[in-house]
Structures are given as C-alpha cells and as structure tokens.
Amino acid sequence: MKIDFTKNSDGLVPAIIQDATTKNVLMLGYMNAEALKMTQDSKKVTFYSRTKQRLWTKGEESGNFLHLVSIKNDCDNDTLLVTVNPKGPTCHKGTDTCWSEENTSTFGFLSELERTIASRKENKEDEKSYVSSLFRKGINKIAQKVGEEAVETVIEAKDDNDDLFLYESADLLFHYLILLQAKGFTLKDIETELLKRKK
C-alpha cells in the first residue's frame, strides 16, 4: 500500500474510520506515516493528534480502542479507509459515532420495511392495513402465512419461471419479517445469531 504523505504540508492524510460489521462511519482522524505504522503493528488505531501534536492511540485513556481489521487507500493514495471492531463508544462525548448516531446494522430498504411493519403492529386496529389485520389475527395466522409462502417459494424454485420465484420469495420474506415482529425480534437479532455461527 502506497500512501502519499507529501500532498499536505503537515504530512497528514485523512483516515475515515468505519465499523467492519455495520459499515457505519464512526469518525475521521489524521495519520502520518508513523501513526500508520503503529496502527499496523499494534492492531489498535493510532492517529496523529493535531491538538496534542503527538501520536495518539484511540482508547489510550478511555479504553475504547478501535481494533484494526483492514486499511485501504483511495484512488489518489491520499486518504485511508480504516475498518475496525470498536470497543465501546467512539466519540469522546460518549456516543457511538462522532455524529451522535447509534452504531447499529441497517439493511437498506428492509430496515425501512421493518419500521413500517412495526408501525402497523402498534396500530393494529387500522382496518385498511393488511399487516395490521395479520397482527389482529395473532401469531398462529402469521406463522401459517409464512408456511404457505414457504411452500409456494419451494414450488416455484422447482420450476423455470424466475419471475414467479422472485415474487414468491418476496412474499415469503415479507411475511417472515411480520413473524419476527410478532415474536418481538428484528433482522438485527437474526444477524447476531448468524454471527455466532461464523467460523
């Protein structure tokens, strides 16, 4: 990895810190060549502090270290993307990120869909909502729908119509998300369970 530390007169390059699991950006720091080497050697992210005018390992006082997973440089060789496993909050103000955001996994549109389902669960008396009607009917009906959609997905998997297979797969996933909510769980809980099995 070749980093151009000469682009800036102070010999520093920006280091974007990203959680290796959630992919959330946690903070931005600066590294010089010595900080980069110390990070690589110790496996704990070390910056050059412009305030303290010295090398500074994140967590040296708080114990909230950033454990190194990988380092990549950008196309111009003057910015680092450092992926980490954080121990504790990253920001000195005690928040997960320096933008006061929670460092939790998100799953794109599926997370938005989960929020919609949760809203329908809270307002299950909404007569116009199909999802609300399932919550009114209870866990047995929801579980039955997941079973039905699973069977339909398997049937379509054995045929050659990809459009129908994707349609039934979407139905299965949708109803499974409803079942998760009915049981008090989310995709995050499933992710946690799967991570336990990672070898």
Secondary structure, DSSP 4 states (H G I P E B T S, - for coil): ----TTSSTT--EEEEEEETTT--EEEEEEE-HHHHHHHHHHSB-EEEETTTTEEEETTTTTS--EEEEEEEE-TTSS-EEEEEEE-S--STTSSSSTTS-------THHHHHHHHHHHHHHTTT-TT-HHHHHHHH-HHHHHHHHHHHHHHHHHHHTSS-HHHHHHHHHHHHHHHHHHHHHTT--HHHHHHHHHHT--
